[in-house]
Amino acid sequence: MKVWRSKKWGLFVGLALLLALTACGGGQPASQASDQPGGAEGDTAVNEPRNFIVSHFLPGHHPMQTEVLTEIFEEMKKVNPGVTYEFYPANALGDAGSHYDMAVTGEADVALSVHGYTAGRFPSVTVVELPFLAESAEHGSRIIQKLYEEFPEIQENHSDTTPLFLFTAEPAQIISATHRIEKPEDLKGLRVRTPSQMGSKILETLGATPISMPMSDVYESLERGVIDAAMVPLETLHNWSFHEIVKYVTIGNFSPTPFYVVMNTDKYNSLSDAEKEVLRQLGGMVGAEKSGRVFDVDGQQGLQKAKEKGAEIIELTGDQLKPWQDALASVAEEWIKEMEAKGLPAQQMYERALQLKEELR
């Protein structure tokens, strides 16, 4: 009888202890559990093999690959050592205009390219290309990323992928191996490489003939006289070695080129919470600003290289810039009419862009 009571008492004590431990969460708070690498319950396990195919049109030594994107994947490796990644630069998987579709279909997991390489596909993004809006790559990147966050129309343009961030190169300047360009009329009749439809509109308004071509063809085209000049950011003087052949650089901050970095949506949905958190921390405005900064840094390097090679630098400021502003005053008005006809809130977008120009300097 005593033995039975002893066993019964021991069973009662054990049950009480078990209930107490359960009430305390098994010794580990839920917040701590969810903060562990791999994320919350049901999340992808740590060390799960996961490879990323990354496609872009830039040269492999470009800092967008070596600094910006590499940092993202290296940080992902810290939360999942099973992460690996492969870069396919310089259009290795397809031409510059096909990268977005690669991300849509999953041929690439992450794609980086220029919106303007698929003309007409991203109409809302062209607001940032309007003349004299951005003053640097970082400035332009802040503007376009903020506009993306605020306007559903821009989000809709990218809805078949998961954008990590948008950014811009520095505003395009005009470079030439043979023509000194200081006044708007100096462009009349010249064949000028254009970066986009907006670039073409700007050049046509100034009396030039826009020639569409990928950046990889510009060096040889300038060298052989296939084109007389090119609208490009200053970083191309460095990263694409244009400083070797350019004799004149006209700086007027004419129009920045918007870029995207997007991920295949199925790939994104397969990521663990911890991996997604890395993308949230290093993407968005953080990724946009860093991308802009690397373009600005390389732009200054390119400009210095051009000076060292003896190129003449023509900086348009004050009274020198005003004739260009007057000549291009109609471009924004025409853009607003065209985009409003397509159902976009173009006036609102442009006015907000002008506000952000001041707010985000």
C-alpha positions as CSV (number, residue, x, y, z in Angstrom):
1,M,0.0,0.0,0.0
2,K,2.9,2.4,0.9
3,V,4.6,1.4,-2.4
4,W,1.5,2.4,-4.4
5,R,1.2,5.8,-2.7
6,S,4.9,6.4,-3.3
7,K,4.5,5.7,-7.0
8,K,1.3,7.7,-7.3
9,W,3.1,10.7,-5.6
10,G,6.1,10.4,-8.0
11,L,3.8,10.3,-11.0
12,F,2.0,13.4,-9.8
13,V,5.2,15.4,-9.3
14,G,6.5,14.3,-12.7
15,L,3.3,15.4,-14.4
16,A,3.4,18.8,-12.6
17,L,7.0,19.4,-13.8
18,L,6.1,18.5,-17.4
19,L,3.2,20.9,-17.4
20,A,5.4,23.7,-16.0
21,L,8.1,23.2,-18.7
22,T,5.4,23.2,-21.4
23,A,4.0,26.4,-20.1
24,C,7.5,28.0,-20.3
25,G,7.9,27.1,-23.9
26,G,10.2,24.2,-23.4
27,G,13.1,26.4,-22.2
28,Q,13.4,28.6,-25.4
29,P,11.2,31.6,-26.1
30,A,9.5,31.7,-29.5
31,S,11.3,34.9,-30.3
32,Q,14.6,33.2,-29.9
33,A,13.6,30.3,-32.0
34,S,12.4,32.4,-34.9
35,D,15.7,34.4,-34.8
36,Q,17.8,31.4,-35.4
37,P,19.4,30.9,-38.9
38,G,16.8,29.2,-41.0
39,G,13.9,31.2,-39.6
40,A,10.7,30.2,-37.8
41,E,9.1,26.8,-37.5
42,G,8.5,25.2,-40.9
43,D,11.2,27.4,-42.5
44,T,13.9,26.0,-44.8
45,A,16.6,24.1,-43.0
46,V,20.0,25.5,-42.5
47,N,22.6,24.2,-45.0
48,E,19.9,23.4,-47.6
49,P,21.7,23.5,-51.0
50,R,20.6,26.5,-53.0
51,N,22.3,27.8,-56.1
52,F,21.6,31.2,-57.8
53,I,22.0,31.9,-61.5
54,V,22.7,35.6,-61.9
55,S,22.6,37.2,-65.3
56,H,23.5,40.7,-66.5
57,F,25.0,42.6,-69.4
58,L,27.8,44.4,-67.5
59,P,31.5,43.3,-67.7
60,G,32.4,40.8,-65.0
61,H,34.7,43.2,-63.3
62,H,32.0,45.8,-62.9
63,P,31.3,46.7,-59.2
64,M,27.7,45.9,-59.5
65,Q,28.8,42.3,-59.7
66,T,32.0,42.4,-57.5
67,E,30.6,44.6,-54.7
68,V,26.8,45.0,-54.7
69,L,25.5,41.6,-55.8
70,T,28.4,39.6,-54.3
71,E,27.8,41.1,-50.9
72,I,24.1,40.0,-51.0
73,F,24.9,36.4,-51.7
74,E,27.8,36.3,-49.3
75,E,25.5,37.5,-46.5
76,M,23.0,34.8,-47.5
77,K,25.7,32.2,-47.1
78,K,26.1,33.4,-43.5
79,V,22.5,32.3,-42.8
80,N,22.6,29.3,-45.1
81,P,26.1,27.9,-45.8
82,G,24.4,25.8,-48.5
83,V,24.0,28.9,-50.7
84,T,26.1,29.0,-53.9
85,Y,25.9,31.5,-56.8
86,E,27.1,31.7,-60.4
87,F,27.5,35.0,-62.3
88,Y,26.9,35.1,-66.1
89,P,28.1,38.7,-67.0
90,A,28.5,40.3,-70.4
91,N,25.2,38.8,-71.9
92,A,26.6,35.3,-71.5
93,L,23.0,33.9,-71.3
94,G,21.3,36.2,-73.8
95,D,21.2,39.8,-75.1
96,A,20.8,42.8,-72.8
97,G,17.0,43.0,-73.6
98,S,16.3,39.4,-72.6
99,H,17.5,39.5,-68.9
100,Y,14.1,40.5,-67.5
101,D,12.3,37.6,-69.3
102,M,15.1,35.2,-68.0
103,A,14.0,36.2,-64.5
104,V,10.3,35.7,-65.4
105,T,10.8,32.2,-66.7
106,G,13.5,31.1,-64.2
107,E,16.3,30.7,-66.8
108,A,18.0,33.1,-64.4
109,D,17.2,33.4,-60.7
110,V,18.4,37.0,-60.5
111,A,18.7,39.5,-63.4
112,L,20.1,42.9,-63.8
113,S,19.7,45.1,-66.8
114,V,18.4,48.5,-68.1
115,H,14.7,49.1,-68.4
116,G,15.2,50.8,-71.7
117,Y,16.6,47.8,-73.4
118,T,13.0,46.5,-73.7
119,A,11.4,49.5,-75.2
120,G,7.8,50.2,-74.1
121,R,7.7,47.5,-71.4
122,F,8.2,49.8,-68.4
123,P,6.5,53.1,-69.4
124,S,6.1,54.3,-65.8
125,V,9.8,54.1,-65.0
126,T,10.7,56.6,-67.7
127,V,9.7,59.5,-65.4
128,V,13.1,59.3,-63.9
129,E,14.7,59.8,-67.3
130,L,13.2,63.2,-67.9
131,P,15.9,65.9,-68.5
132,F,17.9,67.3,-65.6
133,L,15.9,65.4,-62.9
134,A,18.8,63.5,-61.3
135,E,22.1,65.1,-60.3
136,S,24.1,61.9,-59.6
137,A,23.6,58.1,-59.7
138,E,22.9,57.9,-56.0
139,H,20.4,60.8,-56.2
140,G,18.7,59.2,-59.2
141,S,18.6,55.8,-57.4
142,R,16.9,57.3,-54.4
143,I,14.3,58.9,-56.6
144,I,13.4,55.8,-58.7
145,Q,13.3,53.5,-55.7
146,K,11.1,55.9,-53.7
147,L,8.8,56.3,-56.7
148,Y,8.6,52.5,-57.0
149,E,7.6,52.2,-53.3
150,E,4.9,54.9,-53.7
151,F,3.3,54.2,-57.1
152,P,1.4,51.0,-57.8
153,E,1.8,51.6,-61.5
154,I,5.6,51.2,-61.3
155,Q,5.1,48.1,-59.1
156,E,2.7,46.7,-61.7
157,N,5.3,47.0,-64.4
158,H,7.5,44.6,-62.5
159,S,4.8,42.3,-61.1
160,D,5.8,39.2,-63.0
161,T,9.1,39.1,-61.0
162,T,10.1,40.0,-57.4
163,P,12.2,43.3,-57.6
164,L,15.0,43.5,-55.2
165,F,15.6,47.2,-56.0
166,L,15.7,49.7,-58.8
167,F,18.5,52.2,-59.3
168,T,20.0,54.5,-61.9
169,A,23.4,55.1,-63.4
170,E,24.7,58.7,-63.2
171,P,23.0,61.0,-65.6
172,A,24.1,60.5,-69.2
173,Q,26.6,62.9,-70.6
174,I,27.6,63.2,-74.2
175,I,31.0,61.9,-75.3
176,S,32.7,62.0,-78.7
177,A,35.9,61.1,-80.4
178,T,35.6,63.8,-83.1
179,H,33.0,66.5,-82.2
180,R,33.2,69.2,-79.6
181,I,29.7,69.7,-78.3
182,E,28.9,72.8,-76.2
183,K,25.7,74.2,-77.6
184,P,22.5,72.4,-78.5
185,E,23.0,73.2,-82.2
186,D,26.3,71.4,-82.1
187,L,24.3,68.2,-82.1
188,K,22.3,68.9,-85.2
189,G,22.8,66.2,-87.8
190,L,25.0,64.0,-85.6
191,R,24.5,60.3,-85.2
192,V,24.4,59.7,-81.4
193,R,24.0,56.5,-79.5
194,T,20.9,56.6,-77.4
195,P,20.4,54.6,-74.2
196,S,16.6,54.4,-74.4
197,Q,13.4,55.8,-76.0
198,M,13.6,58.8,-73.7
199,G,17.2,59.3,-74.8
200,S,16.0,59.2,-78.4
201,K,13.4,61.8,-77.7
202,I,16.0,64.1,-76.1
203,L,18.3,63.7,-79.0
204,E,15.6,64.2,-81.7
205,T,14.5,67.4,-79.9
206,L,18.1,68.6,-80.1
207,G,18.3,67.8,-83.8
208,A,20.5,64.7,-83.6
209,T,19.8,61.3,-85.1
210,P,19.5,58.7,-82.3
211,I,21.2,55.3,-82.9
212,S,20.1,52.5,-80.6
213,M,22.9,50.0,-79.7
214,P,24.0,48.1,-76.6
215,M,26.9,49.4,-74.6
216,S,29.2,46.6,-75.8
217,D,29.1,48.0,-79.3
218,V,29.8,51.7,-78.5
219,Y,33.6,51.6,-78.3
220,E,34.1,50.2,-81.8
221,S,31.3,52.4,-83.2
222,L,32.9,55.5,-81.9
223,E,36.3,54.4,-82.9
224,R,35.3,53.6,-86.5
225,G,33.0,56.6,-86.9
226,V,29.8,54.6,-87.1
227,I,28.4,57.1,-84.6
228,D,29.6,60.6,-83.9
229,A,28.8,60.7,-80.2
230,A,27.1,58.7,-77.5
231,M,24.8,59.5,-74.5
232,V,26.4,57.5,-71.7
233,P,27.2,57.8,-68.0
234,L,30.7,58.8,-67.0
235,E,31.4,55.4,-65.5
236,T,31.6,53.9,-69.0
237,L,34.8,55.9,-69.5
238,H,36.2,53.6,-66.8
239,N,34.3,50.3,-66.9
240,W,34.1,50.2,-70.7
241,S,37.4,51.9,-71.4
242,F,35.9,54.7,-73.5
243,H,38.5,57.0,-72.1
244,E,41.0,55.4,-74.6
245,I,39.2,57.0,-77.6
246,V,37.1,59.9,-76.3
247,K,38.4,63.4,-77.0
248,Y,35.4,65.5,-75.8
249,V,33.1,65.0,-72.8
250,T,30.1,67.3,-72.4
251,I,28.6,67.2,-68.9
252,G,25.0,68.5,-68.5
253,N,23.3,65.7,-66.4
254,F,20.9,65.1,-69.3
255,S,19.1,61.9,-68.4
256,P,19.9,59.0,-66.0
257,T,19.4,55.4,-67.1
258,P,17.2,53.3,-64.8
259,F,18.2,49.7,-64.0
260,Y,16.4,46.8,-62.3
261,V,17.6,44.0,-60.1
262,V,14.8,41.4,-60.0
263,M,14.4,37.8,-58.8
264,N,12.3,35.0,-60.2
265,T,9.2,34.9,-58.0
266,D,9.2,31.1,-57.5
267,K,12.8,31.3,-56.4
268,Y,12.0,34.0,-54.0
269,N,9.1,32.1,-52.5
270,S,11.3,29.1,-51.9
271,L,13.7,31.0,-49.7
272,S,13.8,30.8,-46.0
273,D,12.7,33.7,-43.8
274,A,16.3,34.3,-42.9
275,E,17.4,34.5,-46.5
276,K,14.5,36.8,-47.4
277,E,15.6,39.0,-44.5
278,V,19.0,39.4,-46.1
279,L,17.3,40.6,-49.2
280,R,15.2,43.0,-47.2
281,Q,18.2,44.4,-45.4
282,L,20.4,44.8,-48.5
283,G,17.8,45.4,-51.1
284,G,15.2,48.3,-51.3
285,M,16.6,51.7,-50.7
286,V,19.9,50.3,-49.3
287,G,20.6,48.4,-52.5
288,A,19.6,51.3,-54.6
289,E,21.8,53.8,-52.8
290,K,24.8,51.5,-52.8
291,S,24.4,50.8,-56.5
292,G,24.2,54.5,-57.2
293,R,27.3,55.2,-55.2
294,V,29.4,52.6,-57.1
295,F,28.4,54.2,-60.4
296,D,29.3,57.7,-59.0
297,V,32.7,56.5,-57.8
298,D,33.5,54.8,-61.1
299,G,32.2,57.9,-62.9
300,Q,34.8,60.0,-61.2
301,Q,37.5,57.5,-62.1
302,G,36.4,57.5,-65.7
303,L,36.4,61.3,-65.8
304,Q,39.9,61.4,-64.4
305,K,41.1,58.8,-66.9
306,A,39.7,60.8,-69.7
307,K,41.4,64.0,-68.5
308,E,44.7,62.1,-68.2
309,K,44.4,61.0,-71.8
310,G,43.9,64.6,-72.8
311,A,40.1,64.8,-73.4
312,E,38.5,68.2,-73.1
313,I,35.8,68.4,-70.4
314,I,33.0,70.8,-71.2
315,E,30.8,71.4,-68.1
316,L,27.5,73.0,-68.7
317,T,26.4,75.2,-65.8
318,G,24.6,78.5,-65.4
319,D,24.3,80.4,-68.6
320,Q,25.9,77.6,-70.6
321,L,23.2,75.1,-69.4
322,K,20.2,77.4,-70.0
323,P,20.0,77.0,-73.8
324,W,19.8,73.2,-73.2
325,Q,17.1,73.5,-70.6
326,D,15.1,75.8,-72.9
327,A,15.6,73.4,-75.9
328,L,14.4,70.4,-73.8
329,A,11.5,72.1,-71.9
330,S,8.9,70.4,-74.1
331,V,10.1,66.9,-73.4
332,A,8.4,66.6,-69.9
333,E,5.2,68.1,-71.2
334,E,5.0,65.7,-74.1
335,W,5.9,62.8,-71.8
336,I,3.0,63.7,-69.4
337,K,0.5,63.8,-72.3
338,E,1.7,60.5,-73.7
339,M,1.6,58.7,-70.4
340,E,-1.7,60.1,-69.3
341,A,-3.1,58.8,-72.6
342,K,-1.9,55.3,-71.5
343,G,-3.8,55.7,-68.2
344,L,-0.8,56.5,-66.0
345,P,-1.0,59.3,-63.4
346,A,1.9,61.0,-65.2
347,Q,1.4,64.6,-63.9
348,Q,1.3,63.3,-60.3
349,M,4.4,61.1,-60.9
350,Y,6.4,63.9,-62.4
351,E,5.4,66.4,-59.7
352,R,6.4,63.8,-57.1
353,A,9.7,63.2,-58.8
354,L,10.4,67.0,-58.7
355,Q,9.6,67.0,-55.0
356,L,11.9,64.0,-54.4
357,K,14.7,65.8,-56.4
358,E,14.8,68.3,-53.6
359,E,14.0,66.0,-50.7
360,L,16.5,63.3,-51.5
361,R,19.6,65.3,-52.4
